[in-house]
Amino acid sequence: MSVALLMTFSAVSAFAKTKPTVVIIRADWCSACQKLEPTMMDLMKQYGKKINFVMLDVTSEDSTAKSAAKAKSLGFSKFFEANKKMTSTVAVFKNKKQVFSTMKNYSKADYVAAFDKALK
């Protein structure tokens, strides 16, 4: 996924408490992640100002360690530890509470419904 469309680490930290957050667990080698990417890119463009997007990359040991540190600093370490082996997992958090989770789901409509519900 394009790093340019993902919020920077510091920006997410600043807004995580006021906006819903979408956490995506992905890997370069994951075919389901590759299939999901165009949908997520469109949604990031559509919801980027209203929702935080956090990508946790588990492509390699190094990227997994960096993602674990990022998840810990953002308060998502329990979620990451429980799901780090389940690539293409997408979860929505509102006020640090998980309100939606799915895996290998390519339906843009499902994500729109979950995102809109989290924004209410």
Secondary structure, DSSP 8 states (H G I E B T S, - for coil): --GGGS--HHHHHHHTTTS-EEEEEE-TT-HHHHHHHHHHHHHHHHHTTTSEEEEEE-SSHHHHHHHHHHHHHHT-HHHHHHHTTSTTEEEEEETTEEEEEEES---HHHHHHHHHHHH-
